[in-house]
Amino acid sequence: MRIGIQKPIIDRLSRYPYLNAILGRQSAAEEEAWIEETGHFNEAEREVARRIAEAVRQRRWTPLGEDPAS
């Protein structure tokens, strides 16, 4: 992730709200409004976020495009 692009978002919201689902964080109302305003531009799909969060919890890495169950 290139910090320069995200800096205005982080300056405004104190964190990068597109990572909330992946990191298991609850979104604040202002963050939810931001995501809506941007048309969910950089938000991970719910299933993708769930899979990434689970992989992080289990400390495992699955290459992109591979099924973690195989």
C-alpha atoms as an extended CHARMM CRD file, in Angstrom:
* protein
*
        70  EXT
         1         1  MET       CA              0.0000000000        0.0000000000        0.0000000000  PROA      1               0.0000000000
         2         2  ARG       CA              1.3990000000        3.3770000000       -0.9390000000  PROA      2               0.0000000000
         3         3  ILE       CA              0.9520000000        5.6710000000        2.0500000000  PROA      3               0.0000000000
         4         4  GLY       CA              0.9620000000        8.8590000000       -0.0470000000  PROA      4               0.0000000000
         5         5  ILE       CA             -2.3710000000        7.9910000000       -1.6400000000  PROA      5               0.0000000000
         6         6  GLN       CA             -4.0010000000        7.0340000000        1.6670000000  PROA      6               0.0000000000
         7         7  LYS       CA             -2.6190000000        9.9400000000        3.7120000000  PROA      7               0.0000000000
         8         8  PRO       CA             -5.5990000000       12.3000000000        3.1920000000  PROA      8               0.0000000000
         9         9  ILE       CA             -7.9870000000        9.5310000000        4.2590000000  PROA      9               0.0000000000
        10        10  ILE       CA             -5.8930000000        8.6760000000        7.3140000000  PROA      10              0.0000000000
        11        11  ASP       CA             -5.5450000000       12.3860000000        8.1800000000  PROA      11              0.0000000000
        12        12  ARG       CA             -9.3220000000       12.7770000000        8.0610000000  PROA      12              0.0000000000
        13        13  LEU       CA            -10.4060000000        9.5000000000        9.7030000000  PROA      13              0.0000000000
        14        14  SER       CA             -7.2850000000        8.5280000000       11.7250000000  PROA      14              0.0000000000
        15        15  ARG       CA             -7.1090000000        5.1680000000        9.9610000000  PROA      15              0.0000000000
        16        16  TYR       CA             -7.7560000000        3.5590000000        6.5780000000  PROA      16              0.0000000000
        17        17  PRO       CA            -11.4010000000        2.3950000000        6.7180000000  PROA      17              0.0000000000
        18        18  TYR       CA            -11.1160000000        0.0640000000        3.7250000000  PROA      18              0.0000000000
        19        19  LEU       CA             -9.0660000000       -2.2500000000        5.9590000000  PROA      19              0.0000000000
        20        20  ASN       CA            -11.6480000000       -2.4540000000        8.7540000000  PROA      20              0.0000000000
        21        21  ALA       CA            -13.2830000000       -5.7090000000        7.6070000000  PROA      21              0.0000000000
        22        22  ILE       CA             -9.9140000000       -7.3300000000        6.9090000000  PROA      22              0.0000000000
        23        23  LEU       CA             -8.5720000000       -6.3340000000       10.3240000000  PROA      23              0.0000000000
        24        24  GLY       CA            -11.7930000000       -7.2060000000       12.1480000000  PROA      24              0.0000000000
        25        25  ARG       CA            -12.4530000000       -3.6020000000       13.1620000000  PROA      25              0.0000000000
        26        26  GLN       CA            -15.8810000000       -2.0560000000       13.5530000000  PROA      26              0.0000000000
        27        27  SER       CA            -16.3790000000        0.8970000000       11.2210000000  PROA      27              0.0000000000
        28        28  ALA       CA            -17.3330000000        4.2230000000       12.7660000000  PROA      28              0.0000000000
        29        29  ALA       CA            -20.2940000000        6.1030000000       11.2700000000  PROA      29              0.0000000000
        30        30  GLU       CA            -17.9530000000        8.6230000000        9.6210000000  PROA      30              0.0000000000
        31        31  GLU       CA            -15.9600000000        5.7750000000        8.0540000000  PROA      31              0.0000000000
        32        32  GLU       CA            -19.1100000000        4.1000000000        6.7400000000  PROA      32              0.0000000000
        33        33  ALA       CA            -20.1800000000        7.4320000000        5.2330000000  PROA      33              0.0000000000
        34        34  TRP       CA            -16.7450000000        7.8060000000        3.5890000000  PROA      34              0.0000000000
        35        35  ILE       CA            -16.9690000000        4.3240000000        2.0750000000  PROA      35              0.0000000000
        36        36  GLU       CA            -20.4720000000        5.0860000000        0.7660000000  PROA      36              0.0000000000
        37        37  GLU       CA            -19.3580000000        8.4460000000       -0.6820000000  PROA      37              0.0000000000
        38        38  THR       CA            -16.5250000000        6.7650000000       -2.5720000000  PROA      38              0.0000000000
        39        39  GLY       CA            -18.7710000000        4.0300000000       -3.9390000000  PROA      39              0.0000000000
        40        40  HSD       CA            -16.8990000000        1.3540000000       -1.9700000000  PROA      40              0.0000000000
        41        41  PHE       CA            -13.9920000000        2.1380000000       -4.3230000000  PROA      41              0.0000000000
        42        42  ASN       CA            -11.2380000000        0.2090000000       -2.5360000000  PROA      42              0.0000000000
        43        43  GLU       CA            -13.2490000000       -1.9670000000       -0.1910000000  PROA      43              0.0000000000
        44        44  ALA       CA            -12.6040000000       -5.7070000000       -0.2740000000  PROA      44              0.0000000000
        45        45  GLU       CA            -15.5870000000       -7.9110000000       -1.0070000000  PROA      45              0.0000000000
        46        46  ARG       CA            -17.0120000000       -9.4020000000        2.1820000000  PROA      46              0.0000000000
        47        47  GLU       CA            -15.8310000000      -12.9560000000        1.4120000000  PROA      47              0.0000000000
        48        48  VAL       CA            -12.3460000000      -11.7820000000        0.4340000000  PROA      48              0.0000000000
        49        49  ALA       CA            -12.0760000000       -9.7310000000        3.6440000000  PROA      49              0.0000000000
        50        50  ARG       CA            -13.2370000000      -12.7290000000        5.6790000000  PROA      50              0.0000000000
        51        51  ARG       CA            -10.6550000000      -15.0230000000        4.0630000000  PROA      51              0.0000000000
        52        52  ILE       CA             -7.8200000000      -12.5410000000        4.5770000000  PROA      52              0.0000000000
        53        53  ALA       CA             -8.7950000000      -11.9340000000        8.2160000000  PROA      53              0.0000000000
        54        54  GLU       CA             -8.8830000000      -15.6910000000        8.8410000000  PROA      54              0.0000000000
        55        55  ALA       CA             -5.4860000000      -16.1730000000        7.2030000000  PROA      55              0.0000000000
        56        56  VAL       CA             -4.0190000000      -13.3950000000        9.3540000000  PROA      56              0.0000000000
        57        57  ARG       CA             -5.4520000000      -14.9590000000       12.5220000000  PROA      57              0.0000000000
        58        58  GLN       CA             -3.9830000000      -18.3310000000       11.5590000000  PROA      58              0.0000000000
        59        59  ARG       CA             -0.6980000000      -16.7410000000       10.4830000000  PROA      59              0.0000000000
        60        60  ARG       CA             -0.8030000000      -18.4350000000        7.1030000000  PROA      60              0.0000000000
        61        61  TRP       CA             -0.2480000000      -17.0950000000        3.6370000000  PROA      61              0.0000000000
        62        62  THR       CA             -2.1460000000      -18.2580000000        0.5700000000  PROA      62              0.0000000000
        63        63  PRO       CA             -0.9720000000      -17.0470000000       -2.8370000000  PROA      63              0.0000000000
        64        64  LEU       CA             -3.5400000000      -15.0000000000       -4.7500000000  PROA      64              0.0000000000
        65        65  GLY       CA             -5.8330000000      -17.1910000000       -6.8280000000  PROA      65              0.0000000000
        66        66  GLU       CA             -5.2350000000      -20.3240000000       -4.7690000000  PROA      66              0.0000000000
        67        67  ASP       CA             -7.8890000000      -21.9520000000       -2.6380000000  PROA      67              0.0000000000
        68        68  PRO       CA             -6.7280000000      -22.0180000000        0.9940000000  PROA      68              0.0000000000
        69        69  ALA       CA             -8.6540000000      -25.2820000000        1.5310000000  PROA      69              0.0000000000
        70        70  SER       CA             -6.5430000000      -27.2000000000       -0.9880000000  PROA      70              0.0000000000
